[in-house]
């Protein structure tokens, strides 16, 4: 059939508008018929079916490629926008987690943004600075409180000792024992200079032992030479830092509640290290304490019972409570005080403190 044959034209005219498959002796065609125009004409396009299918497949392929390209572009844009929002929020959340762990020095560069995230980061930084100031203020307040408590505890030691020493000097003066008076005054000056110096709360153990020797010399003037005092401390232990005036109440307890009751006796100060712990013991062979007395002292150390000084200046549990309270202020829970006593055989008091406590001895001044 030719393209211009009447039969083909008749069939095309009878076709409705749209795309139709037309069979002819020369092959299969795709006929596209449009609406009749104002002149009464029809526009009919004939395309071989193979060519038409190839065109449709090419168009479909281009549409798919274009759709895939738009999908990739849309994914990249969404990812970029998401990162612009979620990444800063994740950074901010990470810094908040650091604050939860106690690290208050984190800094963020998000505060320079002009959007809502920048506003949130700026508010976060402002809050963080405020928290830092409050923490620093609390730390300063706690440190001042600690210093005041330490001074009060130190001041508990001085008055009755000074009173007793002056009484002893007055007695020696009446006996015209000038050499003993001079020696006692030198010891008193050393102790007062040592205790009043407020530059350091920690001193090398050697300084504390020097103060103890002066203290015992004064007590020997009071009770006589029946009190023997010995120090068994290794040379390498003398450089360890210890709280100032921490041993005097223990030696005082050994004298008043131990050897003085028997009229004579021996007091020895020893040290030893056990791993990272320095143990300082004060032992006497004096009168000792019964179990009920020990129980009373332990109640005082735990705060269950208030201990007071006797009218004659002798200390009951207040000296040990003073020592324990100062150890807690300095070391927290990293220290302890142990007491063993047997009536008629004596008493052993041991302080256990950290040997590696972070106190630099080169910053400690010589008390003179």
Order of alpha helices (4+ residues) and beta strands (2+ residues): alpha-beta-beta-beta-alpha-alpha-alpha-beta-alpha-beta-beta-alpha-beta-beta-alpha-alpha-beta-beta
